[in-house]
Amino acid sequence: MSAFFKKLRNLPNERKKIIIWIILGISALILLLLWGLFVKRVAQTAHQETILKQIGIPELRERMKEMNLGASFEMPGEVKKLKEKIEDLSPEELERLEKADNLEELETILEEIEKNQNKQKTK
């Protein structure tokens, strides 16, 4: 390793500058790629979190805490079902869900969507 650094020291300044710029360029590309992957992941999860907030999952957890049902009480099965339903929805149906103002309205819309899907399956 020390022989490598000795070779670098003996290089002319112009070559040293070229090597530094190449290292900086490669590092910048790697950081840019990692940043792009991070932004993509955040964008994908942000839409799901927005819908879950609108459905009222965080509020439901807070209500359960207030009712002393325990902070550790979770509904993983229900959350999983909701996520699966949301993934299967069309853009129009998602738009209807986003316009809902409360949990009851969301439940009603989800029931209507489910009925429509069942009708289409039976046809």
N, CA, C and O atoms as a GROMACS GRO file, in nm:
protein
  492
    1MET      N    1   0.082  -0.119   0.000
    1MET     CA    2   0.000   0.000   0.000
    1MET      C    3   0.087   0.126   0.000
    1MET      O    4   0.056   0.224  -0.067
    2SER      N    5   0.196   0.122   0.076
    2SER     CA    6   0.283   0.239   0.081
    2SER      C    7   0.351   0.262  -0.054
    2SER      O    8   0.380   0.377  -0.089
    3ALA      N    9   0.376   0.157  -0.129
    3ALA     CA   10   0.435   0.172  -0.263
    3ALA      C   11   0.338   0.245  -0.355
    3ALA      O   12   0.379   0.326  -0.438
    4PHE      N   13   0.208   0.217  -0.338
    4PHE     CA   14   0.106   0.285  -0.418
    4PHE      C   15   0.107   0.435  -0.390
    4PHE      O   16   0.102   0.515  -0.483
    5PHE      N   17   0.115   0.472  -0.263
    5PHE     CA   18   0.116   0.614  -0.227
    5PHE      C   19   0.245   0.682  -0.273
    5PHE      O   20   0.244   0.800  -0.310
    6LYS      N   21   0.356   0.608  -0.272
    6LYS     CA   22   0.482   0.664  -0.322
    6LYS      C   23   0.471   0.694  -0.471
    6LYS      O   24   0.519   0.797  -0.518
    7LYS      N   25   0.406   0.604  -0.546
    7LYS     CA   26   0.385   0.628  -0.689
    7LYS      C   27   0.298   0.752  -0.710
    7LYS      O   28   0.324   0.832  -0.800
    8LEU      N   29   0.194   0.765  -0.627
    8LEU     CA   30   0.107   0.882  -0.639
    8LEU      C   31   0.183   1.012  -0.611
    8LEU      O   32   0.165   1.111  -0.681
    9ARG      N   33   0.267   1.011  -0.511
    9ARG     CA   34   0.344   1.131  -0.477
    9ARG      C   35   0.438   1.170  -0.591
    9ARG      O   36   0.462   1.289  -0.614
   10ASN      N   37   0.489   1.072  -0.659
   10ASN     CA   38   0.586   1.101  -0.766
   10ASN      C   39   0.520   1.143  -0.897
   10ASN      O   40   0.589   1.187  -0.989
   11LEU      N   41   0.387   1.131  -0.906
   11LEU     CA   42   0.318   1.171  -1.029
   11LEU      C   43   0.318   1.323  -1.042
   11LEU      O   44   0.324   1.394  -0.941
   12PRO      N   45   0.310   1.374  -1.165
   12PRO     CA   46   0.300   1.519  -1.184
   12PRO      C   47   0.165   1.570  -1.129
   12PRO      O   48   0.068   1.495  -1.120
   13ASN      N   49   0.161   1.697  -1.094
   13ASN     CA   50   0.040   1.757  -1.035
   13ASN      C   51  -0.082   1.744  -1.125
   13ASN      O   52  -0.193   1.723  -1.076
   14GLU      N   53  -0.064   1.755  -1.254
   14GLU     CA   54  -0.177   1.743  -1.347
   14GLU      C   55  -0.240   1.604  -1.338
   14GLU      O   56  -0.363   1.592  -1.339
   15ARG      N   57  -0.158   1.501  -1.330
   15ARG     CA   58  -0.211   1.365  -1.318
   15ARG      C   59  -0.282   1.346  -1.184
   15ARG      O   60  -0.385   1.279  -1.176
   16LYS      N   61  -0.225   1.403  -1.078
   16LYS     CA   62  -0.288   1.393  -0.946
   16LYS      C   63  -0.426   1.456  -0.948
   16LYS      O   64  -0.522   1.402  -0.892
   17LYS      N   65  -0.437   1.573  -1.014
   17LYS     CA   66  -0.566   1.641  -1.024
   17LYS      C   67  -0.667   1.556  -1.101
   17LYS      O   68  -0.784   1.548  -1.064
   18ILE      N   69  -0.622   1.494  -1.208
   18ILE     CA   70  -0.711   1.408  -1.288
   18ILE      C   71  -0.762   1.292  -1.203
   18ILE      O   72  -0.880   1.260  -1.207
   19ILE      N   73  -0.673   1.230  -1.127
   19ILE     CA   74  -0.712   1.117  -1.042
   19ILE      C   75  -0.812   1.163  -0.937
   19ILE      O   76  -0.910   1.093  -0.911
   20ILE      N   77  -0.789   1.278  -0.876
   20ILE     CA   78  -0.881   1.330  -0.775
   20ILE      C   79  -1.019   1.356  -0.836
   20ILE      O   80  -1.121   1.322  -0.776
   21TRP      N   81  -1.022   1.419  -0.955
   21TRP     CA   82  -1.151   1.447  -1.019
   21TRP      C   83  -1.225   1.319  -1.057
   21TRP      O   84  -1.348   1.313  -1.048
   22ILE      N   85  -1.152   1.218  -1.099
   22ILE     CA   86  -1.216   1.090  -1.132
   22ILE      C   87  -1.277   1.029  -1.006
   22ILE      O   88  -1.391   0.981  -1.009
   23ILE      N   89  -1.202   1.029  -0.897
   23ILE     CA   90  -1.253   0.975  -0.770
   23ILE      C   91  -1.375   1.054  -0.724
   23ILE      O   92  -1.474   0.995  -0.681
   24LEU      N   93  -1.368   1.186  -0.733
   24LEU     CA   94  -1.483   1.270  -0.694
   24LEU      C   95  -1.605   1.242  -0.782
   24LEU      O   96  -1.718   1.235  -0.733
   25GLY      N   97  -1.582   1.227  -0.912
   25GLY     CA   98  -1.692   1.199  -1.004
   25GLY      C   99  -1.760   1.067  -0.974
   25GLY      O  100  -1.883   1.058  -0.970
   26ILE      N  101  -1.681   0.964  -0.953
   26ILE     CA  102  -1.738   0.832  -0.921
   26ILE      C  103  -1.813   0.837  -0.788
   26ILE      O  104  -1.921   0.780  -0.776
   27SER      N  105  -1.755   0.905  -0.689
   27SER     CA  106  -1.822   0.918  -0.558
   27SER      C  107  -1.954   0.992  -0.573
   27SER      O  108  -2.055   0.954  -0.513
   28ALA      N  109  -1.954   1.099  -0.653
   28ALA     CA  110  -2.077   1.177  -0.674
   28ALA      C  111  -2.184   1.092  -0.742
   28ALA      O  112  -2.301   1.099  -0.705
   29LEU      N  113  -2.145   1.012  -0.841
   29LEU     CA  114  -2.242   0.925  -0.909
   29LEU      C  115  -2.300   0.821  -0.814
   29LEU      O  116  -2.420   0.793  -0.818
   30ILE      N  117  -2.216   0.765  -0.729
   30ILE     CA  118  -2.265   0.666  -0.632
   30ILE      C  119  -2.363   0.731  -0.535
   30ILE      O  120  -2.469   0.676  -0.507
   31LEU      N  121  -2.328   0.849  -0.484
   31LEU     CA  122  -2.417   0.919  -0.391
   31LEU      C  123  -2.548   0.958  -0.460
   31LEU      O  124  -2.655   0.949  -0.399
   32LEU      N  125  -2.540   1.002  -0.584
   32LEU     CA  126  -2.660   1.038  -0.659
   32LEU      C  127  -2.751   0.916  -0.679
   32LEU      O  128  -2.873   0.927  -0.667
   33LEU      N  129  -2.692   0.803  -0.710
   33LEU     CA  130  -2.769   0.679  -0.726
   33LEU      C  131  -2.838   0.639  -0.595
   33LEU      O  132  -2.956   0.605  -0.595
   34LEU      N  133  -2.764   0.643  -0.486
   34LEU     CA  134  -2.823   0.610  -0.355
   34LEU      C  135  -2.934   0.706  -0.318
   34LEU      O  136  -3.037   0.665  -0.265
   35TRP      N  137  -2.915   0.834  -0.346
   35TRP     CA  138  -3.018   0.933  -0.318
   35TRP      C  139  -3.144   0.905  -0.401
   35TRP      O  140  -3.256   0.915  -0.350
   36GLY      N  141  -3.125   0.870  -0.527
   36GLY     CA  142  -3.240   0.839  -0.614
   36GLY      C  143  -3.318   0.719  -0.563
   36GLY      O  144  -3.441   0.720  -0.563
   37LEU      N  145  -3.248   0.616  -0.520
   37LEU     CA  146  -3.315   0.498  -0.464
   37LEU      C  147  -3.392   0.533  -0.337
   37LEU      O  148  -3.504   0.484  -0.315
   38PHE      N  149  -3.333   0.616  -0.254
   38PHE     CA  150  -3.400   0.659  -0.130
   38PHE      C  151  -3.527   0.738  -0.161
   38PHE      O  152  -3.631   0.714  -0.101
   39VAL      N  153  -3.518   0.831  -0.255
   39VAL     CA  154  -3.634   0.913  -0.292
   39VAL      C  155  -3.745   0.824  -0.348
   39VAL      O  156  -3.862   0.845  -0.318
   40LYS      N  157  -3.708   0.727  -0.428
   40LYS     CA  158  -3.808   0.635  -0.486
   40LYS      C  159  -3.880   0.558  -0.376
   40LYS      O  160  -4.002   0.546  -0.378
   41ARG      N  161  -3.804   0.507  -0.279
   41ARG     CA  162  -3.864   0.431  -0.169
   41ARG      C  163  -3.956   0.519  -0.085
   41ARG      O  164  -4.065   0.476  -0.046
   42VAL      N  165  -3.913   0.642  -0.057
   42VAL     CA  166  -3.996   0.733   0.022
   42VAL      C  167  -4.124   0.767  -0.052
   42VAL      O  168  -4.231   0.774   0.009
   43ALA      N  169  -4.115   0.789  -0.182
   43ALA     CA  170  -4.233   0.823  -0.262
   43ALA      C  171  -4.334   0.709  -0.262
   43ALA      O  172  -4.455   0.733  -0.255
   44GLN      N  173  -4.287   0.585  -0.269
   44GLN     CA  174  -4.378   0.470  -0.270
   44GLN      C  175  -4.447   0.454  -0.135
   44GLN      O  176  -4.568   0.428  -0.132
   45THR      N  177  -4.375   0.469  -0.026
   45THR     CA  178  -4.435   0.449   0.106
   45THR      C  179  -4.519   0.568   0.148
   45THR      O  180  -4.613   0.552   0.227
   46ALA      N  181  -4.488   0.687   0.097
   46ALA     CA  182  -4.563   0.806   0.138
   46ALA      C  183  -4.709   0.796   0.095
   46ALA      O  184  -4.798   0.835   0.170
   47HIS      N  185  -4.735   0.744  -0.024
   47HIS     CA  186  -4.873   0.733  -0.072
   47HIS      C  187  -4.952   0.635   0.015
   47HIS      O  188  -5.067   0.662   0.050
   48GLN      N  189  -4.892   0.522   0.050
   48GLN     CA  190  -4.960   0.425   0.135
   48GLN      C  191  -4.986   0.483   0.273
   48GLN      O  192  -5.093   0.462   0.330
   49GLU      N  193  -4.889   0.554   0.329
   49GLU     CA  194  -4.906   0.613   0.462
   49GLU      C  195  -5.015   0.718   0.461
   49GLU      O  196  -5.091   0.729   0.558
   50THR      N  197  -5.025   0.795   0.354
   50THR     CA  198  -5.129   0.897   0.344
   50THR      C  199  -5.266   0.832   0.348
   50THR      O  200  -5.356   0.879   0.418
   51ILE      N  201  -5.283   0.724   0.274
   51ILE     CA  202  -5.412   0.655   0.271
   51ILE      C  203  -5.442   0.595   0.407
   51ILE      O  204  -5.556   0.603   0.454
   52LEU      N  205  -5.342   0.534   0.472
   52LEU     CA  206  -5.365   0.475   0.604
   52LEU      C  207  -5.402   0.583   0.706
   52LEU      O  208  -5.484   0.558   0.795
   53LYS      N  209  -5.344   0.701   0.694
   53LYS     CA  210  -5.380   0.811   0.784
   53LYS      C  211  -5.524   0.853   0.758
   53LYS      O  212  -5.599   0.881   0.852
   54GLN      N  213  -5.563   0.857   0.631
   54GLN     CA  214  -5.699   0.897   0.599
   54GLN      C  215  -5.799   0.792   0.646
   54GLN      O  216  -5.911   0.826   0.686
   55ILE      N  217  -5.760   0.668   0.642
   55ILE     CA  218  -5.850   0.562   0.690
   55ILE      C  219  -5.867   0.575   0.841
   55ILE      O  220  -5.971   0.538   0.895
   56GLY      N  221  -5.766   0.626   0.907
   56GLY     CA  222  -5.779   0.649   1.049
   56GLY      C  223  -5.705   0.550   1.136
   56GLY      O  224  -5.734   0.542   1.256
   57ILE      N  225  -5.612   0.476   1.083
   57ILE     CA  226  -5.538   0.377   1.163
   57ILE      C  227  -5.464   0.445   1.278
   57ILE      O  228  -5.473   0.396   1.391
   58PRO      N  229  -5.389   0.554   1.256
   58PRO     CA  230  -5.321   0.617   1.370
   58PRO      C  231  -5.420   0.669   1.475
   58PRO      O  232  -5.394   0.657   1.595
   59GLU      N  233  -5.532   0.725   1.430
   59GLU     CA  234  -5.633   0.774   1.524
   59GLU      C  235  -5.694   0.658   1.603
   59GLU      O  236  -5.722   0.671   1.722
   60LEU      N  237  -5.713   0.546   1.535
   60LEU     CA  238  -5.769   0.429   1.601
   60LEU      C  239  -5.675   0.380   1.711
   60LEU      O  240  -5.719   0.342   1.820
   61ARG      N  241  -5.546   0.379   1.683
   61ARG     CA  242  -5.448   0.340   1.784
   61ARG      C  243  -5.452   0.434   1.904
   61ARG      O  244  -5.446   0.390   2.018
   62GLU      N  245  -5.463   0.565   1.876
   62GLU     CA  246  -5.470   0.663   1.985
   62GLU      C  247  -5.597   0.641   2.068
   62GLU      O  248  -5.592   0.648   2.191
   63ARG      N  249  -5.708   0.615   2.001
   63ARG     CA  250  -5.832   0.590   2.075
   63ARG      C  251  -5.819   0.466   2.163
   63ARG      O  252  -5.868   0.465   2.276
   64MET      N  253  -5.754   0.362   2.111
   64MET     CA  254  -5.737   0.240   2.190
   64MET      C  255  -5.649   0.267   2.311
   64MET      O  256  -5.673   0.213   2.419
   65LYS      N  257  -5.546   0.351   2.294
   65LYS     CA  258  -5.462   0.387   2.408
   65LYS      C  259  -5.543   0.462   2.513
   65LYS      O  260  -5.529   0.437   2.632
   66GLU      N  261  -5.628   0.553   2.466
   66GLU     CA  262  -5.712   0.629   2.558
   66GLU      C  263  -5.809   0.538   2.633
   66GLU      O  264  -5.842   0.562   2.749
   67MET      N  265  -5.855   0.434   2.566
   67MET     CA  266  -5.951   0.342   2.627
   67MET      C  267  -5.881   0.234   2.708
   67MET      O  268  -5.945   0.141   2.756
   68ASN      N  269  -5.748   0.248   2.725
   68ASN     CA  270  -5.667   0.152   2.801
   68ASN      C  271  -5.672   0.011   2.743
   68ASN      O  272  -5.671  -0.087   2.817
   69LEU      N  273  -5.679   0.002   2.613
   69LEU     CA  274  -5.673  -0.128   2.549
   69LEU      C  275  -5.530  -0.174   2.532
   69LEU      O  276  -5.504  -0.287   2.490
   70GLY      N  277  -5.439  -0.087   2.565
   70GLY     CA  278  -5.297  -0.124   2.559
   70GLY      C  279  -5.231  -0.076   2.433
   70GLY      O  280  -5.286  -0.088   2.323
   71ALA      N  281  -5.113  -0.021   2.449
   71ALA     CA  282  -5.040   0.032   2.335
   71ALA      C  283  -4.989  -0.080   2.245
   71ALA      O  284  -4.962  -0.057   2.127
   72SER      N  285  -4.976  -0.200   2.299
   72SER     CA  286  -4.923  -0.308   2.218
   72SER      C  287  -5.030  -0.378   2.135
   72SER      O  288  -4.999  -0.464   2.053
   73PHE      N  289  -5.156  -0.340   2.154
   73PHE     CA  290  -5.264  -0.403   2.079
   73PHE      C  291  -5.255  -0.360   1.933
   73PHE      O  292  -5.262  -0.240   1.903
   74GLU      N  293  -5.240  -0.453   1.845
   74GLU     CA  294  -5.228  -0.425   1.702
   74GLU      C  295  -5.331  -0.508   1.627
   74GLU      O  296  -5.382  -0.608   1.678
   75MET      N  297  -5.361  -0.466   1.506
   75MET     CA  298  -5.450  -0.540   1.420
   75MET      C  299  -5.375  -0.572   1.290
   75MET      O  300  -5.413  -0.523   1.183
   76PRO      N  301  -5.270  -0.654   1.298
   76PRO     CA  302  -5.190  -0.677   1.177
   76PRO      C  303  -5.270  -0.739   1.064
   76PRO      O  304  -5.247  -0.707   0.947
   77GLY      N  305  -5.363  -0.826   1.096
   77GLY     CA  306  -5.444  -0.888   0.992
   77GLY      C  307  -5.529  -0.786   0.919
   77GLY      O  308  -5.540  -0.789   0.797
   78GLU      N  309  -5.591  -0.696   0.996
   78GLU     CA  310  -5.677  -0.595   0.936
   78GLU      C  311  -5.596  -0.496   0.853
   78GLU      O  312  -5.636  -0.458   0.743
   79VAL      N  313  -5.481  -0.455   0.906
   79VAL     CA  314  -5.397  -0.361   0.833
   79VAL      C  315  -5.349  -0.426   0.703
   79VAL      O  316  -5.346  -0.361   0.598
   80LYS      N  317  -5.312  -0.553   0.709
   80LYS     CA  318  -5.267  -0.623   0.589
   80LYS      C  319  -5.379  -0.631   0.486
   80LYS      O  320  -5.356  -0.610   0.366
   81LYS      N  321  -5.500  -0.662   0.532
   81LYS     CA  322  -5.614  -0.669   0.441
   81LYS      C  323  -5.639  -0.533   0.375
   81LYS      O  324  -5.664  -0.525   0.254
   82LEU      N  325  -5.632  -0.425   0.458
   82LEU     CA  326  -5.653  -0.292   0.402
   82LEU      C  327  -5.547  -0.257   0.299
   82LEU      O  328  -5.578  -0.202   0.193
   83LYS      N  329  -5.422  -0.289   0.329
   83LYS     CA  330  -5.315  -0.260   0.232
   83LYS      C  331  -5.337  -0.336   0.103
   83LYS      O  332  -5.316  -0.282  -0.006
   84GLU      N  333  -5.380  -0.463   0.113
   84GLU     CA  334  -5.406  -0.541  -0.007
   84GLU      C  335  -5.521  -0.482  -0.087
   84GLU      O  336  -5.515  -0.475  -0.210
   85LYS      N  337  -5.626  -0.439  -0.017
   85LYS     CA  338  -5.740  -0.377  -0.086
   85LYS      C  339  -5.697  -0.249  -0.156
   85LYS      O  340  -5.738  -0.222  -0.269
   86ILE      N  341  -5.615  -0.169  -0.087
   86ILE     CA  342  -5.571  -0.042  -0.145
   86ILE      C  343  -5.486  -0.066  -0.268
   86ILE      O  344  -5.499   0.008  -0.367
   87GLU      N  345  -5.400  -0.166  -0.265
   87GLU     CA  346  -5.315  -0.196  -0.381
   87GLU      C  347  -5.397  -0.238  -0.502
   87GLU      O  348  -5.356  -0.215  -0.616
   88ASP      N  349  -5.513  -0.301  -0.479
   88ASP     CA  350  -5.597  -0.352  -0.589
   88ASP      C  351  -5.691  -0.245  -0.646
   88ASP      O  352  -5.758  -0.271  -0.746
   89LEU      N  353  -5.697  -0.128  -0.584
   89LEU     CA  354  -5.794  -0.028  -0.626
   89LEU      C  355  -5.746   0.048  -0.750
   89LEU      O  356  -5.626   0.065  -0.773
   90SER      N  357  -5.844   0.092  -0.828
   90SER     CA  358  -5.813   0.173  -0.946
   90SER      C  359  -5.789   0.318  -0.900
   90SER      O  360  -5.822   0.353  -0.787
   91PRO      N  361  -5.732   0.400  -0.986
   91PRO     CA  362  -5.709   0.541  -0.949
   91PRO      C  363  -5.837   0.615  -0.911
   91PRO      O  364  -5.836   0.701  -0.822
   92GLU      N  365  -5.947   0.582  -0.978
   92GLU     CA  366  -6.074   0.649  -0.946
   92GLU      C  367  -6.121   0.611  -0.805
   92GLU      O  368  -6.170   0.695  -0.729
   93GLU      N  369  -6.105   0.484  -0.772
   93GLU     CA  370  -6.146   0.438  -0.639
   93GLU      C  371  -6.056   0.497  -0.531
   93GLU      O  372  -6.103   0.532  -0.423
   94LEU      N  373  -5.928   0.509  -0.560
   94LEU     CA  374  -5.837   0.572  -0.464
   94LEU      C  375  -5.874   0.718  -0.441
   94LEU      O  376  -5.867   0.769  -0.329
   95GLU      N  377  -5.914   0.783  -0.548
   95GLU     CA  378  -5.955   0.924  -0.538
   95GLU      C  379  -6.079   0.937  -0.448
   95GLU      O  380  -6.088   1.029  -0.367
   96ARG      N  381  -6.172   0.844  -0.463
   96ARG     CA  382  -6.291   0.845  -0.378
   96ARG      C  383  -6.252   0.828  -0.231
   96ARG      O  384  -6.307   0.896  -0.144
   97LEU      N  385  -6.158   0.738  -0.204
   97LEU     CA  386  -6.113   0.717  -0.066
   97LEU      C  387  -6.046   0.841  -0.009
   97LEU      O  388  -6.066   0.874   0.108
   98GLU      N  389  -5.966   0.909  -0.090
   98GLU     CA  390  -5.894   1.026  -0.043
   98GLU      C  391  -5.989   1.140  -0.009
   98GLU      O  392  -5.956   1.226   0.074
   99LYS      N  393  -6.107   1.143  -0.071
   99LYS     CA  394  -6.202   1.250  -0.046
   99LYS      C  395  -6.286   1.227   0.080
   99LYS      O  396  -6.355   1.317   0.126
  100ALA      N  397  -6.279   1.106   0.136
  100ALA     CA  398  -6.358   1.075   0.256
  100ALA      C  399  -6.308   1.158   0.374
  100ALA      O  400  -6.189   1.183   0.389
  101ASP      N  401  -6.405   1.200   0.459
  101ASP     CA  402  -6.372   1.286   0.572
  101ASP      C  403  -6.354   1.211   0.704
  101ASP      O  404  -6.286   1.261   0.794
  102ASN      N  405  -6.414   1.093   0.715
  102ASN     CA  406  -6.404   1.022   0.842
  102ASN      C  407  -6.401   0.871   0.819
  102ASN      O  408  -6.417   0.824   0.706
  103LEU      N  409  -6.382   0.798   0.926
  103LEU     CA  410  -6.369   0.653   0.919
  103LEU      C  411  -6.497   0.586   0.869
  103LEU      O  412  -6.492   0.492   0.790
  104GLU      N  413  -6.611   0.635   0.914
  104GLU     CA  414  -6.739   0.575   0.871
  104GLU      C  415  -6.759   0.589   0.721
  104GLU      O  416  -6.801   0.495   0.654
  105GLU      N  417  -6.728   0.706   0.669
  105GLU     CA  418  -6.742   0.730   0.526
  105GLU      C  419  -6.646   0.639   0.447
  105GLU      O  420  -6.682   0.587   0.341
  106LEU      N  421  -6.525   0.622   0.499
  106LEU     CA  422  -6.429   0.532   0.435
  106LEU      C  423  -6.481   0.389   0.432
  106LEU      O  424  -6.470   0.320   0.331
  107GLU      N  425  -6.536   0.345   0.544
  107GLU     CA  426  -6.590   0.209   0.550
  107GLU      C  427  -6.702   0.191   0.448
  107GLU      O  428  -6.710   0.088   0.382
  108THR      N  429  -6.789   0.291   0.437
  108THR     CA  430  -6.899   0.284   0.342
  108THR      C  431  -6.846   0.275   0.199
  108THR      O  432  -6.894   0.194   0.120
  109ILE      N  433  -6.748   0.358   0.167
  109ILE     CA  434  -6.691   0.357   0.033
  109ILE      C  435  -6.625   0.222   0.004
  109ILE      O  436  -6.642   0.166  -0.104
  110LEU      N  437  -6.549   0.170   0.101
  110LEU     CA  438  -6.484   0.040   0.082
  110LEU      C  439  -6.586  -0.070   0.061
  110LEU      O  440  -6.564  -0.160  -0.021
  111GLU      N  441  -6.698  -0.066   0.135
  111GLU     CA  442  -6.803  -0.166   0.116
  111GLU      C  443  -6.863  -0.158  -0.024
  111GLU      O  444  -6.886  -0.260  -0.088
  112GLU      N  445  -6.888  -0.034  -0.070
  112GLU     CA  446  -6.943  -0.015  -0.204
  112GLU      C  447  -6.847  -0.069  -0.311
  112GLU      O  448  -6.888  -0.136  -0.405
  113ILE      N  449  -6.719  -0.038  -0.294
  113ILE     CA  450  -6.619  -0.085  -0.390
  113ILE      C  451  -6.614  -0.237  -0.390
  113ILE      O  452  -6.606  -0.300  -0.496
  114GLU      N  453  -6.618  -0.296  -0.271
  114GLU     CA  454  -6.614  -0.442  -0.260
  114GLU      C  455  -6.736  -0.505  -0.326
  114GLU      O  456  -6.725  -0.607  -0.394
  115LYS      N  457  -6.854  -0.445  -0.306
  115LYS     CA  458  -6.975  -0.496  -0.370
  115LYS      C  459  -6.963  -0.489  -0.521
  115LYS      O  460  -7.000  -0.583  -0.592
  116ASN      N  461  -6.912  -0.376  -0.572
  116ASN     CA  462  -6.895  -0.361  -0.716
  116ASN      C  463  -6.797  -0.464  -0.772
  116ASN      O  464  -6.819  -0.520  -0.879
  117GLN      N  465  -6.690  -0.488  -0.698
  117GLN     CA  466  -6.593  -0.588  -0.743
  117GLN      C  467  -6.655  -0.727  -0.743
  117GLN      O  468  -6.630  -0.805  -0.835
  118ASN      N  469  -6.735  -0.760  -0.641
  118ASN     CA  470  -6.801  -0.889  -0.636
  118ASN      C  471  -6.900  -0.906  -0.750
  118ASN      O  472  -6.911  -1.014  -0.808
  119LYS      N  473  -6.972  -0.797  -0.784
  119LYS     CA  474  -7.066  -0.801  -0.896
  119LYS      C  475  -6.991  -0.828  -1.027
  119LYS      O  476  -7.036  -0.906  -1.111
  120GLN      N  477  -6.878  -0.764  -1.042
  120GLN     CA  478  -6.801  -0.782  -1.166
  120GLN      C  479  -6.744  -0.924  -1.175
  120GLN      O  480  -6.734  -0.979  -1.285
  121LYS      N  481  -6.707  -0.982  -1.062
  121LYS     CA  482  -6.655  -1.118  -1.062
  121LYS      C  483  -6.762  -1.219  -1.099
  121LYS      O  484  -6.734  -1.318  -1.167
  122THR      N  485  -6.888  -1.194  -1.054
  122THR     CA  486  -6.995  -1.289  -1.082
  122THR      C  487  -7.041  -1.280  -1.229
  122THR      O  488  -7.100  -1.375  -1.280
  123LYS      N  489  -7.015  -1.169  -1.294
  123LYS     CA  490  -7.057  -1.154  -1.436
  123LYS      C  491  -6.969  -1.229  -1.522
  123LYS      O  492  -6.987  -1.229  -1.644
   0.00000   0.00000   0.00000
